[in-house]
Amino acid sequence: MNISLGSGVYLNSGCVILDSASVSIGDGTMLGPAVQIYCPEHHRDMMLRKAGLERARPVTIGKDVWIGGGAVILGGVTVGDGAIIGAGAVVTRSVAAGATVVGNPARPVRQS
């Protein structure tokens, strides 16, 4: 098992973590229902895909992060402390500490 959970982490029902690489979730982070974290990736090259080869990249989620229901976080992503990921967001790139991201693909929301 490649999953490390900090103190007070909350995972709601139906969360999926495919931990082909390391997944680290920091203290006080909350995952809404049906959040998905995927470390594995399939090759874009058809021959490598047909051979069944798969690669994986780690996911690191900081402290006190709030991840809305149905969000998807892909391999290679780091989510900074205190970030918010909106429900249904598809996170393909790292998220800065304190940032709020929404959408598919996830993009920062301007702070007012």
BANU-683406 format. One line per field, with one value per residue (C-alpha): residue in one letter; x, y, z. Coordinates in nm, 2 decimals, padded with zeros to 4 digits, m for minus. Layout:
// residues N
residuo (A ...)
px (X ...)
py (Y ...)
pz (Z ...)
This chain:
// residues 112
residuo (M N I S L G S G V Y L N S G C V I L D S A S V S I G D G T M L G P A V Q I Y C P E H H R D M M L R K A G L E R A R P V T I G K D V W I G G G A V I L G G V T V G D G A I I G A G A V V T R S V A A G A T V V G N P A R P V R Q S)
px (00.00 00.14 m00.10 00.00 m00.28 m00.21 m00.40 m00.77 m00.80 m01.17 m01.27 m01.64 m01.81 m01.71 m01.36 m01.12 m00.74 m00.54 m00.20 00.03 00.27 00.27 m00.03 00.02 m00.27 m00.18 m00.34 m00.69 m00.77 m01.13 m01.24 m01.60 m01.80 m01.67 m01.34 m01.10 m00.72 m00.54 m00.16 m00.15 m00.14 m00.15 00.10 00.00 00.20 m00.04 00.22 00.31 m00.06 m00.12 00.17 m00.02 00.25 00.15 00.33 00.25 00.32 00.28 00.01 00.08 m00.21 m00.11 m00.27 m00.62 m00.72 m01.09 m01.18 m01.54 m01.74 m01.67 m01.33 m01.06 m00.69 m00.44 m00.09 00.20 m00.02 00.07 m00.20 m00.07 m00.18 m00.52 m00.63 m00.99 m01.08 m01.44 m01.69 m01.64 m01.31 m01.05 m00.71 m00.44 m00.18 m00.05 m00.25 m00.08 m00.13 m00.45 m00.58 m00.93 m00.97 m01.28 m01.38 m01.25 m00.97 m00.94 m00.85 m00.79 m01.08 m01.00 m01.00 m01.21)
py (00.00 00.34 00.56 00.79 00.97 01.26 01.32 01.40 01.32 01.26 01.05 01.05 00.75 00.61 00.76 00.57 00.59 00.40 00.39 00.25 00.53 00.70 00.91 01.14 01.33 01.59 01.66 01.79 01.73 01.65 01.45 01.47 01.17 00.99 01.17 00.98 00.99 00.81 00.76 00.52 00.64 00.45 00.52 00.72 00.49 00.23 m00.05 00.01 00.02 m00.31 m00.46 m00.37 m00.14 00.12 00.40 00.58 00.92 01.02 01.25 01.48 01.66 01.92 02.00 02.14 02.09 02.07 01.85 01.86 01.56 01.38 01.56 01.37 01.42 01.27 01.15 01.39 01.65 01.83 02.02 02.29 02.35 02.51 02.47 02.41 02.19 02.24 01.95 01.77 01.94 01.74 01.83 01.77 02.02 02.11 02.35 02.63 02.66 02.85 02.84 02.75 02.55 02.45 02.29 02.04 02.09 02.26 02.63 02.88 03.10 03.47 03.59 03.91)
pz (00.00 m00.11 00.08 00.37 00.56 00.80 01.13 01.10 00.73 00.63 00.33 00.25 00.09 m00.25 m00.27 m00.50 m00.47 m00.73 m00.55 m00.82 m00.69 m00.35 m00.24 00.05 00.21 00.48 00.82 00.83 00.46 00.36 00.06 m00.05 m00.18 m00.49 m00.51 m00.73 m00.72 m01.00 m01.01 m01.31 m01.67 m01.99 m02.26 m02.56 m02.78 m02.91 m02.91 m02.54 m02.45 m02.63 m02.43 m02.12 m01.99 m01.74 m01.56 m01.24 m01.09 m00.72 m00.58 m00.29 m00.12 00.15 00.49 00.54 00.17 00.09 m00.22 m00.34 m00.43 m00.76 m00.81 m01.00 m00.93 m01.17 m01.12 m01.09 m00.91 m00.59 m00.41 m00.17 00.18 00.23 m00.14 m00.24 m00.53 m00.65 m00.69 m01.02 m01.10 m01.30 m01.17 m01.43 m01.29 m00.95 m00.74 m00.54 m00.16 m00.08 m00.44 m00.54 m00.86 m01.05 m01.38 m01.64 m01.66 m01.32 m01.34 m01.06 m00.96 m00.93 m00.57 m00.51)
